[in-house]
Amino acid sequence: MTLYLKYRPQRLEELDSDSVRESLSRIVASGKIPHAFLFAGPKGTGKTSAARIIAKILNCEGTSQKLRDRGEIEPCGKCRECVSIGQDSNLDVLEMDAASHRGIDDVRALRDAVKLAPAKAKNKVYIIDEVHMLTSEAANALLKTLEEPPTHVYFILATTNPEKIIETIRSRTTFIPFKKATIEELVRSLTRVVSGEKLKIPNETLGLIAKAAGGSFRDAVKILEQLLVEKRELTFEAVSEILFQRKAFEVENFLSLLAKRETKKAILEIDSGVSAGVSVNNILTAILERLRSGLLALSGIGEEKIEGYNKDELIFLIKLFIKAASEVPISPIEELPLEIAIIKWCQPKAESILKNEAKLDNTKASNIVIPNPDRPDEIKNSAVLPQKTTGPQNVKEVNDEVWRRILAEVKPINTSIEALLRAAKPLKYDGETLTLGVFYKFHKERLEDFHHRRILEEVVGTILGSTTKVICILTEPPARKVQVQKEEVVLTEGGDKDIIKVAEEIFGN
């Protein structure tokens, strides 16, 4: 058994997230456990572990409601129900992955099962992971069960993307946010494992592991386990080199090269680090951490100044590398966004961009744009540029004219998206969300692709004059009218022809 499973929290008091532990403890102590929870937060923050603990509390044979009212809120951990839930063998506690069971038929089967009495336990508990992956039809079907659940049924929905869940479901659940773990919380979690394994590891080493875990309890324990399996030396220096490859990539030398705008040497420094086994994410983290400490030092916090940079230059560099970090996951060549950031910084126009940004910060003009480091060609001699308007501002509805403008603006950016949108129509706009009716499943899935949706939302937000979320639902295609011997006949557009047409535009003839 892996260490993470071996030392998985079994009681509320063992949950390492302070906020989650306190919220759930108060709810259970009240004696009024809601029939539907929504646990939302990044992966590895304890959502499933907490869900199983709640399932134990709801079914524990050794902890009565009367005891709970006196402050005894924890499951006994010894009865048949507690043991079977811990072993993932309880017939009445069912875990469902919505990523692989996301359709309407899956939810209908669940709705039918909900009506049945528990096999052995007092209550049936459904833990649905990644619930945001449910299709719109499946989500609406689940909603009906959440509105009037049987008294013996409880739902614990878990997600890494709560914003993708329809509002009606969110409003019918008790929301528990799971935030990224702090260094202190991660060290406490690791200390429990170290103590259980009777190991002696310095706290400063545990701090390094916690830092490398990125806010995930699961990842922290996995990193510790890997170090133990590989029989690594667990001193601060050794673990620091293993986790961050500090010797393989010298961030101080790299920033010195950037200060001198030595493009080739800076890129070769990155290449050398990657060749030595340092991940691009670790390189970016090291760069951003050092730039942050340098910026704070110039603001009077700390003393880790970076020679060769002023405050505006550090801010500009931080923006460049944050953008690079956001693009790494979608880049076909992992180090490419980092190399582009270096080239942008070292080009001669970077200095003019900085000067214009400084002037813009000092002006009170309201109708301006901040020069974009991604588009140095847009930088003019003037310090204040008029706001570029691409459409009507503060639009109240998306009529045919506005929709045509959206299509026209999208087309030069991405012809595939424009082709997909021709098989869709705007249904509703409430000032924050634009709901599109999409005629075919193929088109809907393509539009919901992260890359396509991001572009579409940027264009729509610009034209409508406010940040706008776009959601897609399947709807019937519009009927078209043809005349046959002076009589109108209503036909429905053929799906195959439309799909073939858009596929050709996306993938080429």
C-alpha positions as CSV (number, residue, x, y, z in Angstrom):
1,M,0.0,0.0,0.0
2,T,1.3,3.4,-0.9
3,L,2.0,5.9,1.9
4,Y,-0.7,8.2,0.7
5,L,-3.4,5.5,1.1
6,K,-1.9,4.1,4.3
7,Y,-2.0,7.5,6.0
8,R,-5.1,8.9,4.4
9,P,-7.2,10.8,6.9
10,Q,-9.8,8.6,8.6
11,R,-11.4,11.2,11.0
12,L,-12.3,14.8,10.7
13,E,-9.5,15.8,13.1
14,E,-6.9,14.2,10.8
15,L,-7.9,16.5,7.9
16,D,-4.9,18.7,7.3
17,S,-6.8,21.6,5.8
18,D,-7.7,23.9,8.7
19,S,-10.6,25.5,6.9
20,V,-12.2,22.3,5.7
21,R,-11.7,20.6,9.1
22,E,-13.4,23.4,10.9
23,S,-16.3,23.8,8.5
24,L,-17.2,20.1,8.4
25,S,-16.8,19.7,12.2
26,R,-19.3,22.6,12.8
27,I,-21.8,21.1,10.3
28,V,-21.6,17.6,11.8
29,A,-21.7,18.9,15.4
30,S,-24.9,20.7,14.5
31,G,-26.6,17.4,13.9
32,K,-28.0,18.7,10.6
33,I,-25.9,17.2,7.8
34,P,-27.1,18.4,4.4
35,H,-28.2,15.9,1.8
36,A,-25.9,17.5,-0.9
37,F,-22.3,18.8,-0.5
38,L,-20.1,20.4,-3.2
39,F,-16.4,19.9,-2.5
40,A,-14.4,22.2,-4.9
41,G,-10.7,22.6,-5.1
42,P,-7.5,21.5,-6.8
43,K,-6.4,17.9,-7.2
44,G,-4.8,16.3,-4.2
45,T,-6.3,18.6,-1.6
46,G,-8.4,15.9,0.2
47,K,-11.8,16.1,-1.3
48,T,-12.3,12.4,-1.6
49,S,-10.8,11.7,1.8
50,A,-13.2,14.2,3.4
51,A,-16.1,12.7,1.4
52,R,-15.4,9.2,2.8
53,I,-15.2,10.5,6.4
54,I,-18.6,12.1,6.0
55,A,-19.9,8.8,4.6
56,K,-18.6,7.1,7.7
57,I,-20.2,9.6,10.0
58,L,-23.6,9.1,8.3
59,N,-23.4,5.3,8.7
60,C,-21.2,4.7,11.7
61,E,-22.9,2.0,14.0
62,G,-20.9,3.1,17.0
63,T,-21.7,6.8,17.0
64,S,-25.3,7.7,17.6
65,Q,-26.9,11.1,16.9
66,K,-27.3,11.5,20.7
67,L,-23.5,11.2,21.2
68,R,-22.8,13.6,18.4
69,D,-25.0,16.2,20.1
70,R,-22.6,16.0,23.1
71,G,-19.6,16.8,20.8
72,E,-18.7,13.2,19.8
73,I,-18.7,13.9,16.1
74,E,-16.1,11.4,14.8
75,P,-16.8,8.0,13.4
76,C,-15.7,5.1,15.5
77,G,-13.5,3.6,12.7
78,K,-14.1,0.0,14.1
79,C,-17.7,-1.0,13.2
80,R,-18.6,-2.9,10.0
81,E,-19.7,0.2,8.1
82,C,-16.6,2.3,9.0
83,V,-14.2,-0.6,8.1
84,S,-16.0,-1.4,4.8
85,I,-16.0,2.3,3.8
86,G,-12.3,2.6,4.6
87,Q,-11.7,-0.5,2.4
88,D,-13.8,0.8,-0.4
89,S,-16.1,-2.2,-0.2
90,N,-19.3,-0.7,1.2
91,L,-22.3,-1.5,-1.0
92,D,-24.1,1.7,0.0
93,V,-21.2,4.2,-0.5
94,L,-20.7,4.5,-4.2
95,E,-18.0,6.5,-5.9
96,M,-18.6,7.6,-9.5
97,D,-16.2,9.3,-11.9
98,A,-18.2,11.8,-13.9
99,A,-15.4,12.0,-16.4
100,S,-16.1,8.5,-17.6
101,H,-19.8,8.4,-16.7
102,R,-20.9,11.7,-17.9
103,G,-24.0,10.9,-20.0
104,I,-27.7,11.1,-19.5
105,D,-28.0,7.3,-19.3
106,D,-25.5,7.1,-16.5
107,V,-27.4,9.7,-14.4
108,R,-30.8,8.0,-15.2
109,A,-29.4,4.7,-13.9
110,L,-28.2,6.6,-10.7
111,R,-31.7,8.1,-10.3
112,D,-33.2,4.7,-10.5
113,A,-30.8,3.3,-7.9
114,V,-31.4,6.2,-5.6
115,K,-35.0,5.1,-5.1
116,L,-33.9,1.7,-3.6
117,A,-33.3,1.3,0.1
118,P,-29.7,0.8,1.4
119,A,-28.4,-2.7,1.3
120,K,-27.0,-2.8,4.8
121,A,-26.1,0.7,5.9
122,K,-28.4,3.4,7.4
123,N,-27.8,5.7,4.4
124,K,-26.7,5.6,0.8
125,V,-23.9,8.0,-0.1
126,Y,-23.0,8.9,-3.7
127,I,-19.6,10.5,-4.2
128,I,-19.4,11.9,-7.7
129,D,-16.0,13.1,-8.7
130,E,-15.3,15.7,-11.4
131,V,-19.0,16.4,-11.5
132,H,-18.4,19.4,-13.9
133,M,-17.7,16.8,-16.6
134,L,-21.4,15.8,-16.8
135,T,-23.1,16.8,-20.0
136,S,-25.8,19.5,-19.8
137,E,-28.6,16.9,-20.1
138,A,-27.0,14.7,-17.4
139,A,-26.5,17.7,-15.0
140,N,-30.2,18.7,-15.4
141,A,-31.2,15.1,-14.7
142,L,-29.1,15.0,-11.6
143,L,-30.6,18.3,-10.5
144,K,-34.1,16.7,-10.2
145,T,-32.7,14.2,-7.7
146,L,-30.9,16.9,-5.7
147,E,-34.1,18.9,-5.4
148,E,-36.0,16.2,-3.6
149,P,-33.6,13.4,-2.4
150,P,-35.0,10.5,-0.4
151,T,-34.3,10.8,3.3
152,H,-31.8,8.0,3.2
153,V,-29.7,9.4,0.3
154,Y,-26.8,11.9,0.5
155,F,-24.7,13.3,-2.4
156,I,-21.1,14.6,-2.2
157,L,-20.1,16.2,-5.4
158,A,-16.4,16.9,-6.0
159,T,-14.9,19.1,-8.7
160,T,-11.7,20.9,-9.7
161,N,-13.8,23.4,-11.8
162,P,-16.8,24.6,-9.8
163,E,-17.4,27.4,-12.3
164,K,-18.3,24.8,-15.0
165,I,-21.2,23.5,-12.8
166,I,-24.7,24.9,-13.6
167,E,-25.8,27.4,-11.1
168,T,-29.0,25.5,-10.2
169,I,-26.9,22.6,-8.9
170,R,-24.5,24.8,-7.0
171,S,-27.4,26.5,-5.3
172,R,-28.8,23.2,-4.0
173,T,-25.6,22.1,-2.4
174,T,-23.6,23.1,0.7
175,F,-20.3,24.5,-0.8
176,I,-17.0,23.6,0.9
177,P,-14.0,25.2,-0.7
178,F,-10.7,23.1,-0.7
179,K,-7.9,25.5,-1.2
180,K,-4.3,24.7,-2.1
181,A,-2.5,23.5,1.0
182,T,-0.2,25.9,2.8
183,I,3.4,25.0,3.5
184,E,2.5,24.6,7.2
185,E,-0.5,22.3,6.4
186,L,1.7,20.2,4.1
187,V,4.5,19.8,6.7
188,R,1.9,18.7,9.3
189,S,0.6,16.1,6.8
190,L,4.1,14.9,6.1
191,T,5.0,14.8,9.8
192,R,2.1,12.4,10.4
193,V,3.6,10.0,7.8
194,V,7.1,10.4,9.1
195,S,6.0,9.7,12.6
196,G,4.0,6.6,11.5
197,E,6.9,5.2,9.6
198,K,9.3,6.0,12.6
199,L,11.6,8.1,10.4
200,K,13.8,11.0,11.3
201,I,13.7,13.8,8.7
202,P,14.6,17.4,9.5
203,N,11.7,19.9,9.4
204,E,13.6,22.0,6.9
205,T,13.7,19.0,4.5
206,L,9.9,18.5,4.9
207,G,9.5,22.2,4.1
208,L,11.4,21.6,0.8
209,I,9.1,18.7,-0.1
210,A,6.1,20.8,0.8
211,K,7.3,23.6,-1.4
212,A,7.7,21.2,-4.4
213,A,4.2,19.7,-3.9
214,G,2.4,22.7,-5.3
215,G,-0.3,22.8,-2.6
216,S,-1.2,19.1,-3.0
217,F,-1.3,16.8,0.0
218,R,-1.2,13.8,-2.2
219,D,1.8,15.0,-4.2
220,A,3.7,15.9,-1.0
221,V,3.4,12.3,0.3
222,K,4.3,10.9,-3.2
223,I,7.4,13.0,-3.3
224,L,8.4,11.7,0.2
225,E,7.7,8.2,-0.8
226,Q,9.8,8.4,-4.0
227,L,12.8,9.8,-2.0
228,L,12.5,6.9,0.4
229,V,12.1,4.2,-2.3
230,E,15.2,5.6,-4.1
231,K,17.0,5.6,-0.7
232,R,18.0,9.2,-1.2
233,E,19.9,11.2,1.4
234,L,17.3,13.3,3.2
235,T,19.4,16.3,4.1
236,F,18.3,19.8,3.1
237,E,21.1,20.2,0.6
238,A,20.6,16.8,-1.1
239,V,16.8,17.1,-1.3
240,S,17.1,20.7,-2.6
241,E,19.3,19.5,-5.4
242,I,17.1,16.5,-6.2
243,L,13.8,18.5,-6.3
244,F,14.9,21.8,-7.7
245,Q,18.1,20.9,-9.5
246,R,19.6,24.2,-8.3
247,K,23.1,23.4,-9.5
248,A,21.8,22.4,-12.9
249,F,20.1,25.8,-13.5
250,E,21.7,28.9,-11.9
251,V,18.9,31.5,-11.8
252,E,21.3,34.3,-10.8
253,N,23.5,33.7,-13.8
254,F,20.4,33.5,-16.0
255,L,19.0,36.9,-14.8
256,S,22.5,38.4,-15.2
257,L,22.4,37.4,-18.9
258,L,18.9,38.9,-19.2
259,A,20.1,42.2,-17.7
260,K,22.8,42.4,-20.4
261,R,20.2,41.3,-23.0
262,E,22.4,38.5,-24.2
263,T,19.7,36.5,-26.0
264,K,21.7,33.6,-27.2
265,K,23.5,32.9,-23.9
266,A,20.2,33.2,-22.0
267,I,18.5,30.7,-24.3
268,L,21.5,28.3,-24.1
269,E,21.3,28.5,-20.3
270,I,17.7,27.3,-20.4
271,D,18.7,24.6,-22.9
272,S,21.5,23.5,-20.6
273,G,19.1,23.2,-17.6
274,V,16.5,21.2,-19.5
275,S,19.2,18.9,-20.9
276,A,20.3,18.3,-17.3
277,G,16.8,17.1,-16.4
278,V,15.3,20.3,-14.9
279,S,11.7,20.6,-15.8
280,V,10.5,23.8,-17.6
281,N,8.0,24.4,-14.8
282,N,10.8,24.2,-12.2
283,I,12.9,26.7,-14.2
284,L,9.9,29.1,-14.4
285,T,9.2,28.7,-10.7
286,A,12.8,29.5,-9.8
287,I,12.8,32.5,-12.1
288,L,9.5,33.9,-10.8
289,E,10.5,33.3,-7.2
290,R,13.7,35.2,-7.6
291,L,12.1,38.1,-9.5
292,R,9.5,38.3,-6.8
293,S,12.0,38.5,-4.0
294,G,13.9,41.2,-6.0
295,L,10.8,43.2,-6.6
296,L,9.8,43.0,-2.9
297,A,13.4,44.1,-1.9
298,L,12.9,47.2,-4.1
299,S,9.7,47.8,-2.2
300,G,11.4,47.6,1.2
301,I,10.5,44.0,2.0
302,G,13.6,41.8,2.3
303,E,17.1,42.5,1.1
304,E,17.4,40.1,-1.9
305,K,17.9,42.8,-4.6
306,I,18.8,41.8,-8.2
307,E,21.6,43.8,-9.7
308,G,20.8,45.5,-13.1
309,Y,17.1,45.9,-12.8
310,N,14.7,48.6,-11.7
311,K,11.2,48.1,-10.4
312,D,9.4,48.6,-13.8
313,E,11.8,46.1,-15.5
314,L,11.1,43.5,-12.8
315,I,7.4,43.9,-13.2
316,F,7.6,43.6,-17.0
317,L,9.7,40.5,-16.7
318,I,7.4,38.9,-14.2
319,K,4.5,39.5,-16.6
320,L,6.4,37.9,-19.4
321,F,7.3,34.8,-17.5
322,I,3.8,34.4,-15.9
323,K,2.4,34.4,-19.5
324,A,5.0,31.9,-20.5
325,A,4.0,29.6,-17.6
326,S,0.4,29.7,-18.6
327,E,1.3,28.7,-22.2
328,V,3.6,25.8,-21.3
329,P,0.8,23.2,-20.8
330,I,-0.6,23.9,-24.3
331,S,2.7,24.3,-26.2
332,P,3.9,21.4,-28.4
333,I,7.5,22.3,-27.4
334,E,7.6,22.7,-23.7
335,E,10.4,25.3,-23.5
336,L,9.2,27.4,-26.5
337,P,7.1,29.9,-24.4
338,L,10.1,30.5,-22.2
339,E,12.3,31.1,-25.2
340,I,9.8,33.5,-26.7
341,A,9.7,35.5,-23.4
342,I,13.5,35.8,-23.4
343,I,13.5,37.0,-27.0
344,K,10.8,39.6,-26.3
345,W,12.7,40.9,-23.3
346,C,16.0,41.2,-25.2
347,Q,14.6,42.9,-28.3
348,P,15.3,46.6,-28.6
349,K,11.6,47.5,-28.5
350,A,11.3,46.2,-25.0
351,E,12.8,49.4,-23.6
352,S,10.2,51.6,-25.5
353,I,7.4,49.4,-24.1
354,L,8.7,49.9,-20.6
355,K,8.9,53.7,-21.1
356,N,5.4,53.8,-22.4
357,E,4.1,51.7,-19.5
358,A,5.7,54.0,-17.0
359,K,4.1,57.0,-18.6
360,L,0.7,55.3,-18.7
361,D,0.9,54.5,-15.0
362,N,1.3,58.2,-14.3
363,T,-1.6,59.5,-16.4
364,K,-5.2,59.8,-15.3
365,A,-6.6,59.4,-18.8
366,S,-9.5,57.0,-18.8
367,N,-9.5,56.0,-22.5
368,I,-6.1,54.2,-22.8
369,V,-4.7,50.8,-23.5
370,I,-1.6,49.5,-21.8
371,P,1.0,48.4,-24.4
372,N,0.9,44.6,-24.7
373,P,4.4,42.9,-24.5
374,D,3.0,40.3,-26.9
375,R,2.5,43.0,-29.6
376,P,5.5,45.3,-29.7
377,D,4.5,46.4,-33.2
378,E,1.5,48.2,-31.6
379,I,3.8,50.5,-29.5
380,K,3.7,54.0,-30.9
381,N,5.6,57.2,-30.0
382,S,2.6,58.5,-28.0
383,A,2.4,57.5,-24.3
384,V,-1.4,57.5,-24.4
385,L,-3.2,55.5,-27.0
386,P,-7.0,55.6,-27.6
387,Q,-8.9,52.5,-26.5
388,K,-9.5,50.2,-29.5
389,T,-13.2,49.5,-29.8
390,T,-14.2,46.5,-31.8
391,G,-17.9,46.7,-31.3
392,P,-20.9,48.1,-29.2
393,Q,-20.2,48.5,-25.5
394,N,-22.4,47.3,-22.6
395,V,-24.7,45.3,-25.0
396,K,-28.0,44.2,-23.5
397,E,-28.8,41.4,-25.9
398,V,-27.1,39.4,-28.6
399,N,-29.3,40.1,-31.7
400,D,-28.5,39.1,-35.3
401,E,-26.4,42.2,-35.9
402,V,-24.2,41.5,-32.8
403,W,-24.0,37.8,-33.6
404,R,-22.7,38.6,-37.2
405,R,-20.1,40.9,-35.6
406,I,-18.9,38.1,-33.4
407,L,-18.6,35.8,-36.3
408,A,-16.7,38.5,-38.3
409,E,-14.3,39.1,-35.4
410,V,-13.6,35.4,-34.8
411,K,-13.0,34.5,-38.4
412,P,-9.5,36.2,-38.9
413,I,-8.4,34.8,-35.5
414,N,-9.5,31.2,-36.0
415,T,-11.5,30.1,-39.0
416,S,-12.3,26.8,-37.3
417,I,-14.2,28.5,-34.5
418,E,-16.1,30.7,-37.0
419,A,-17.1,27.5,-39.0
420,L,-18.3,25.9,-35.8
421,L,-20.3,28.9,-34.8
422,R,-22.2,28.8,-38.1
423,A,-23.9,25.7,-36.6
424,A,-25.0,27.6,-33.5
425,K,-27.1,30.5,-32.4
426,P,-27.3,32.8,-29.4
427,L,-30.1,31.9,-27.0
428,K,-29.7,34.1,-24.0
429,Y,-27.4,36.8,-22.7
430,D,-27.7,38.0,-19.1
431,G,-24.8,40.4,-18.9
432,E,-22.4,37.8,-17.6
433,T,-23.1,34.6,-19.5
434,L,-23.9,34.0,-23.2
435,T,-25.7,30.8,-23.8
436,L,-25.3,29.3,-27.3
437,G,-27.6,26.7,-28.8
438,V,-25.4,24.4,-30.8
439,F,-27.1,22.2,-33.4
440,Y,-24.8,19.2,-33.4
441,K,-22.8,17.3,-30.7
442,F,-19.6,17.4,-32.8
443,H,-19.8,21.2,-32.9
444,K,-20.6,21.5,-29.2
445,E,-17.6,19.4,-28.1
446,R,-15.2,21.4,-30.3
447,L,-16.5,24.7,-29.1
448,E,-16.1,23.5,-25.5
449,D,-12.5,22.7,-26.1
450,F,-10.4,24.8,-23.8
451,H,-8.4,26.5,-26.6
452,H,-11.5,27.3,-28.7
453,R,-13.6,28.5,-25.7
454,R,-10.9,30.8,-24.5
455,I,-10.6,32.6,-27.9
456,L,-14.4,32.8,-28.2
457,E,-14.9,34.3,-24.7
458,E,-12.2,36.9,-25.4
459,V,-13.8,38.0,-28.6
460,V,-17.3,38.0,-27.2
461,G,-16.2,39.9,-24.1
462,T,-14.6,42.6,-26.2
463,I,-17.6,43.0,-28.4
464,L,-20.2,43.0,-25.6
465,G,-18.1,45.3,-23.4
466,S,-17.7,43.1,-20.4
467,T,-16.1,39.8,-19.4
468,T,-18.4,37.1,-20.6
469,K,-18.6,33.4,-20.0
470,V,-19.9,31.3,-22.9
471,I,-21.7,28.0,-22.3
472,C,-23.1,25.7,-25.0
473,I,-26.2,23.5,-25.0
474,L,-27.5,21.2,-27.7
475,T,-30.6,22.5,-29.5
476,E,-32.6,21.7,-32.6
477,P,-31.3,23.1,-35.8
478,P,-33.4,25.8,-37.4
479,A,-35.9,24.8,-40.0
480,R,-35.4,26.1,-43.6
481,K,-38.2,26.8,-46.0
482,V,-38.3,25.8,-49.7
483,Q,-41.0,26.2,-52.2
484,V,-42.5,23.2,-54.0
485,Q,-45.2,24.2,-56.5
486,K,-45.9,27.5,-54.7
487,E,-46.3,25.7,-51.3
488,E,-43.9,26.1,-48.5
489,V,-42.3,23.0,-47.1
490,V,-40.3,23.1,-43.8
491,L,-37.1,21.0,-43.8
492,T,-34.5,20.5,-41.2
493,E,-30.8,21.0,-42.1
494,G,-29.0,17.7,-42.7
495,G,-26.4,17.0,-39.9
496,D,-24.0,15.0,-42.0
497,K,-23.4,17.7,-44.6
498,D,-22.9,20.3,-42.0
499,I,-20.4,18.2,-40.0
500,I,-18.5,17.3,-43.1
501,K,-18.3,20.9,-44.1
502,V,-16.9,22.1,-40.7
503,A,-14.6,19.1,-40.5
504,E,-13.1,20.0,-43.8
505,E,-12.5,23.6,-42.6
506,I,-10.9,22.4,-39.4
507,F,-8.8,19.5,-40.6
508,G,-8.3,20.6,-44.2
509,N,-9.8,19.3,-47.5
